[in-house]
Amino acid sequence: MHDKSGRLLTRTHCAVSELKFFFYAQETSLAAQVLARQASLGSLKRVRFCVSDFCKPINESFQRKLRALLHQILNTHGLEYISLNLCEPELPALSSSDEAREVPVPASLRRLKYFHPYLDPYLPLHLKWHAATLEDVSLAPAVPRAAFLLSSMPRLRRLQCTLQEDMEVLLQCPSLETFHLMIYLTDKSRLLLPQVRAFLKKVVTRLDNLVLDFWGGDESDEATDLVLCLEGTETTPAALRTLKFLISDGCHAFGPDPTVQLRRLGAVLHRLPNLTSLDLGGAPTRVLLEALDGTVLPDLVELTMNAPWECPHDWAHGWQARALMRRYRRLHVHIHPMVHQEYEVCEYCRKHKCHKIPEFGRCTLFSHSKGARCDVKHEKCEIAVIVS
């Protein structure tokens, strides 16, 4: 945030509905003044703050100013969306007596997003005061009592979080449709795995959408075995319609090598009868592609993956792609290409000029006639695969 523009915002009579700031520690007081000014003008609905000073030592003065800013956000009336991306330090949690002294604002929040392993002492109060209105919550840190607070939210439709204590109480959320689990195992979080497994097996029988996010690219058996929970319970298979894997820090894996995290997926495909969209987060193994035999996942219309070959153009015209799309006639395969630089164009691309796959973005493979309505959005780069 530029100091000049920041000072102007503290005096303006122009009311805005959204504040989006990237600022440094020394600008925390200025951010608080801007927030106070806009809150007083009565139109503010959305706040997005990103504080960055990752390499500098955090002194007590900054801690006091940051705590004051967080307290001010807590007490701002009428906010519908809060997004905080904060670095160290972790401020001490509020005592029960401190919490009791806070006067709640009327419930208004619909979306709340916290990023990075940072604990805001006022976060539990946000969850408590706005339980009646919150619909979308993202929590990167493990938050004390979070599961119990979230379980009392009647409108909660989307939840993103790390492994939390007492996750099974989240089964009490009546409206939950989408769950994004960030899997980052530490000595402390490993102790939570038994209850997380029990929760996953039950919740997939009710969810529409699930994301398994192997944060940090965890390849341990303890992490990858969570994929087996997708089978649901003994009596009820998963109800999932979309399933997505993220392999490395919230992103797709790089390169054509099969991802270790998917080694268990083939064993549970038959327990996903309603799945229409599957994002592998990387390249599949040959065994996994063969497991997609046309009888499992009968409603599959979208498969997103890295091409399991150094040249995605070559793979798109090969026998594996044709065989897969022959088994699933409505299927669209979105491939993330790992394309060589222009000066490193492979031999296949030199000989075949029919398609130029972009270095970035995706390419869609499909087998229906070009004029047919398919209700699937094609990428700008598309390849029609002839299967008959």
C-alpha positions in Angstrom: 0.0 0.0 0.0 1.4 3.4 -1.0 1.6 5.8 1.9 0.1 8.6 -0.2 -2.9 6.6 -1.4 -3.4 5.2 2.1 -3.6 8.7 3.7 -6.0 9.7 1.0 -8.3 6.8 1.9 -8.4 7.8 5.5 -10.0 11.2 4.6 -12.1 10.3 1.6 -15.9 10.7 1.5 -16.2 8.1 -1.2 -17.6 4.9 0.2 -16.4 1.6 -1.2 -17.9 -1.9 -0.8 -14.5 -3.7 -0.8 -11.0 -3.0 0.6 -8.2 -5.1 -0.8 -4.8 -4.3 0.8 -1.3 -5.7 0.5 0.8 -4.0 3.2 3.8 -4.3 5.4 4.1 -4.5 9.1 4.9 -0.8 9.6 1.7 0.1 7.7 -0.6 -1.7 10.1 -1.8 1.4 11.8 -2.6 3.1 8.4 -4.6 0.0 7.4 -6.6 0.3 10.6 -7.3 4.0 9.9 -8.5 3.2 6.3 -10.7 0.4 7.7 -12.2 2.7 10.3 -13.0 5.4 7.7 -14.7 3.1 5.3 -16.6 1.3 8.0 -18.0 4.7 9.2 -19.2 5.4 5.6 -21.5 2.4 5.8 -21.0 0.6 2.5 -18.1 -1.8 3.3 -18.9 -5.5 2.7 -15.7 -7.2 1.9 -12.2 -7.0 3.4 -9.1 -8.6 2.0 -5.9 -8.0 3.9 -2.4 -9.5 3.2 0.3 -8.6 5.6 3.9 -9.4 4.6 7.2 -9.1 6.4 8.4 -12.6 6.2 12.1 -12.0 6.6 12.0 -9.3 9.2 11.9 -9.9 13.0 8.4 -9.1 14.4 8.6 -6.8 17.4 6.2 -6.2 20.2 5.0 -2.9 18.7 3.8 -4.7 15.5 2.1 -7.4 17.6 0.1 -4.7 19.5 -0.9 -2.9 16.2 -1.8 -6.2 14.5 -3.9 -7.3 17.4 -5.7 -3.9 17.4 -6.4 -4.3 13.6 -7.7 -7.8 14.1 -9.9 -6.6 16.9 -11.2 -3.8 14.7 -12.1 -6.2 11.9 -13.9 -8.3 14.5 -16.1 -5.3 15.5 -16.8 -4.0 12.0 -20.5 -4.2 11.3 -22.0 -5.5 8.1 -19.0 -7.4 6.6 -20.0 -10.3 4.4 -16.5 -11.5 3.4 -13.2 -11.5 5.3 -9.9 -12.8 3.8 -6.7 -12.6 5.9 -3.3 -13.7 4.7 -1.0 -13.2 7.6 2.5 -14.2 8.5 4.0 -14.6 12.0 3.6 -14.1 14.9 1.0 -16.3 16.5 -0.8 -14.1 19.0 -1.9 -15.5 22.4 -5.4 -16.9 22.4 -8.1 -15.1 24.3 -9.0 -16.3 27.7 -12.6 -17.3 28.3 -13.1 -14.1 30.4 -11.7 -12.0 27.6 -14.1 -13.6 25.1 -17.0 -13.0 27.5 -16.3 -9.3 27.6 -16.6 -8.9 23.8 -20.0 -7.6 22.6 -21.1 -9.5 19.5 -21.8 -7.7 16.2 -24.9 -8.8 14.3 -24.3 -11.9 12.2 -23.5 -10.9 8.6 -20.4 -12.9 7.4 -21.0 -15.3 4.5 -17.3 -16.1 3.6 -14.3 -16.3 5.9 -10.8 -17.2 4.7 -7.6 -17.5 6.7 -4.4 -18.5 5.0 -0.9 -19.5 6.4 -0.2 -21.1 9.7 -1.3 -18.1 11.7 -3.7 -18.0 14.6 -5.9 -14.9 15.1 -7.0 -14.8 18.7 -10.4 -13.4 17.5 -11.0 -16.2 15.0 -13.2 -18.3 17.3 -15.4 -15.3 17.9 -15.8 -14.8 14.2 -17.0 -18.4 13.9 -19.3 -18.1 16.9 -20.9 -14.7 16.2 -21.5 -15.4 12.5 -22.5 -19.1 12.8 -26.0 -18.3 11.5 -24.8 -16.7 8.2 -21.5 -18.3 7.3 -21.6 -20.4 4.1 -18.0 -20.7 3.0 -15.0 -21.1 5.5 -11.3 -21.7 4.8 -9.0 -22.3 7.7 -5.3 -23.0 7.0 -4.3 -23.4 10.7 -5.6 -26.0 13.1 -7.9 -23.9 15.2 -8.9 -25.0 18.8 -12.6 -25.9 19.0 -13.0 -25.2 15.3 -15.0 -28.4 14.5 -17.5 -27.7 17.3 -17.9 -24.1 16.2 -18.3 -25.1 12.5 -20.8 -27.8 13.4 -23.3 -25.2 14.6 -23.5 -23.5 11.2 -26.8 -24.3 9.4 -25.8 -22.7 6.1 -22.2 -23.9 5.8 -21.9 -25.3 2.3 -18.2 -25.2 1.6 -15.3 -25.9 4.1 -11.6 -25.9 3.5 -9.3 -26.9 6.5 -6.4 -28.9 7.7 -6.8 -31.9 10.0 -8.7 -30.7 13.0 -9.6 -32.2 16.4 -13.0 -33.8 16.7 -13.7 -33.8 13.0 -16.6 -36.2 13.3 -18.8 -33.5 14.8 -18.7 -31.8 11.3 -21.2 -34.5 10.3 -23.7 -32.3 12.0 -23.4 -29.6 9.3 -26.7 -30.1 7.5 -25.8 -28.1 4.3 -22.2 -29.1 3.7 -21.7 -29.9 0.0 -18.0 -29.2 -0.7 -15.1 -30.2 1.5 -11.4 -29.4 0.8 -9.0 -31.3 3.2 -5.5 -30.0 3.4 -3.3 -33.0 4.3 -0.1 -31.9 6.0 1.1 -34.4 8.6 3.1 -33.4 11.6 3.8 -35.3 14.8 0.7 -33.6 16.3 -1.6 -34.0 13.3 -0.7 -37.7 12.9 -2.5 -38.4 16.2 -5.7 -37.2 14.6 -5.6 -39.6 11.7 -7.9 -42.3 13.2 -10.8 -39.8 13.7 -10.1 -38.2 10.3 -10.4 -41.5 8.6 -13.7 -42.2 10.4 -15.0 -38.8 9.4 -14.0 -39.1 5.7 -15.7 -42.5 5.3 -19.0 -41.1 6.6 -18.9 -37.6 5.0 -18.2 -38.9 1.5 -21.6 -40.6 1.6 -23.2 -37.1 1.8 -20.9 -34.7 -0.1 -21.2 -33.6 -3.7 -17.6 -32.4 -4.0 -14.3 -33.3 -2.4 -10.7 -32.0 -2.7 -7.8 -34.0 -1.2 -4.9 -31.6 -1.0 -1.6 -33.2 -0.2 0.1 -30.1 1.0 3.8 -30.3 0.6 3.5 -33.3 -1.6 3.3 -35.8 1.3 3.9 -39.3 -0.1 3.8 -41.2 3.2 1.6 -44.3 3.5 -0.3 -42.6 6.3 -1.2 -39.7 4.0 -2.0 -41.7 0.8 -4.0 -44.3 2.7 -6.6 -41.6 3.2 -7.6 -42.2 -0.4 -9.1 -45.5 0.7 -11.7 -43.6 2.8 -13.4 -42.6 -0.5 -15.1 -46.0 -0.5 -17.6 -44.8 2.1 -19.1 -47.0 4.8 -19.8 -50.7 4.6 -23.4 -50.1 3.7 -23.3 -46.8 1.7 -20.9 -45.9 -1.1 -19.7 -42.4 -1.8 -22.2 -39.9 -3.1 -19.4 -37.7 -4.7 -20.0 -36.1 -8.1 -16.6 -34.3 -8.3 -13.3 -35.5 -6.9 -10.1 -33.5 -7.1 -6.5 -34.2 -6.0 -3.9 -31.5 -5.4 -0.4 -32.9 -5.1 2.0 -30.1 -4.3 1.3 -27.1 -2.2 -2.2 -26.6 -3.5 -1.3 -27.2 -7.1 -1.0 -30.0 -9.7 2.1 -32.1 -9.7 4.7 -31.3 -12.4 5.9 -33.6 -15.1 4.7 -36.9 -16.7 5.6 -39.2 -13.9 2.6 -40.9 -12.1 1.8 -39.4 -8.7 2.4 -41.6 -5.7 -0.7 -40.2 -3.9 -2.9 -41.9 -6.5 -1.6 -45.4 -6.0 -4.7 -46.4 -3.9 -7.3 -44.8 -6.1 -7.9 -47.7 -8.4 -9.1 -49.8 -5.4 -12.0 -47.5 -4.6 -13.2 -46.5 -8.1 -16.1 -49.0 -7.9 -17.4 -47.2 -4.8 -17.8 -43.9 -6.6 -20.9 -44.6 -8.8 -22.1 -41.0 -9.1 -18.8 -39.4 -10.1 -18.9 -37.1 -13.2 -15.7 -35.2 -12.8 -12.3 -36.5 -11.7 -9.1 -34.4 -11.4 -6.1 -36.5 -10.8 -3.8 -33.6 -9.9 -1.0 -35.2 -11.9 -0.3 -38.1 -14.3 -2.0 -41.5 -13.9 -0.4 -44.8 -13.8 -1.0 -47.3 -16.5 -2.9 -49.5 -14.0 -5.2 -46.6 -13.1 -6.0 -45.9 -16.8 -6.8 -49.6 -17.3 -9.0 -49.6 -14.2 -11.2 -47.0 -15.9 -12.8 -49.8 -17.9 -16.1 -48.2 -18.7 -18.1 -50.0 -16.0 -16.6 -48.1 -13.0 -17.5 -44.4 -12.9 -20.3 -44.9 -15.5 -21.3 -41.2 -15.5 -17.7 -39.8 -15.9 -17.7 -36.9 -18.4 -14.5 -35.0 -17.3 -11.1 -36.3 -16.5 -8.3 -33.8 -15.7 -4.7 -35.0 -15.6 -1.1 -34.5 -16.7 -0.4 -36.3 -19.9 1.5 -39.5 -18.9 4.2 -38.9 -21.5 6.7 -36.2 -22.1 4.9 -35.1 -25.2 1.1 -34.6 -24.6 0.6 -34.2 -28.3 2.0 -37.7 -28.9 -0.2 -39.1 -26.1 -3.3 -37.4 -27.3 -3.0 -39.2 -30.7 -1.9 -42.5 -29.2 -3.7 -45.8 -28.5 -4.2 -45.1 -24.7 -6.3 -42.0 -25.3 -8.4 -43.7 -28.0 -9.0 -46.8 -25.9 -10.0 -44.6 -22.9 -12.5 -42.5 -24.9 -13.9 -45.6 -26.6 -14.9 -46.9 -23.1 -16.3 -43.5 -22.1 -18.1 -42.0 -25.1 -19.1 -38.8 -23.3 -15.7 -38.3 -21.8 -13.6 -35.1 -22.1 -10.0 -35.3 -21.0 -8.3 -32.1 -20.0 -4.6 -32.5 -20.1 -2.0 -30.2 -18.4 0.8 -30.2 -20.9 4.4 -30.2 -19.8 5.6 -28.9 -23.1 9.2 -28.3 -24.1 10.5 -24.8 -24.9 10.3 -24.0 -28.6 14.0 -24.7 -29.1 13.4 -28.2 -27.5 10.4 -29.3 -29.6 10.3 -33.1 -29.6 10.6 -35.4 -32.6 6.8 -36.1 -32.7 5.8 -32.5 -32.8 8.4 -31.8 -35.6 6.7 -34.5 -37.7 3.1 -33.7 -36.8 2.0 -30.1 -37.2 -1.8 -30.8 -36.7 -2.0 -29.3 -33.3 0.0 -26.7 -31.3 -0.5 -27.5 -27.6 0.1 -24.4 -25.5 3.0 -24.3 -23.1 0.6 -23.1 -20.3 -3.0 -23.9 -19.8 -4.9 -27.0 -20.7 -6.0 -28.9 -23.8 -9.3 -30.7 -24.1 -9.6 -34.1 -25.8 -13.1 -35.2 -26.9 -14.7 -37.7 -29.3 -18.2 -36.3 -30.0 -19.0 -34.5 -33.2 -18.0 -30.9 -33.1 -21.5 -29.6 -33.5 -22.9 -31.8 -30.6 -24.0 -30.2 -27.4 -22.0 -31.6 -24.5 -22.4 -29.1 -21.6 -18.6 -29.3 -20.9 -16.5 -26.2 -21.5 -13.7 -27.0 -24.0 -10.4 -25.3 -23.7 -9.2 -23.1 -26.5 -6.8 -25.9 -27.5 -8.9 -28.9 -28.3 -8.3 -32.2 -30.1 -11.0 -34.4 -31.6 -10.1 -38.1 -31.0 -11.5 -40.5 -33.5 -12.4 -43.7 -31.6 -14.4 -45.8 -34.1 
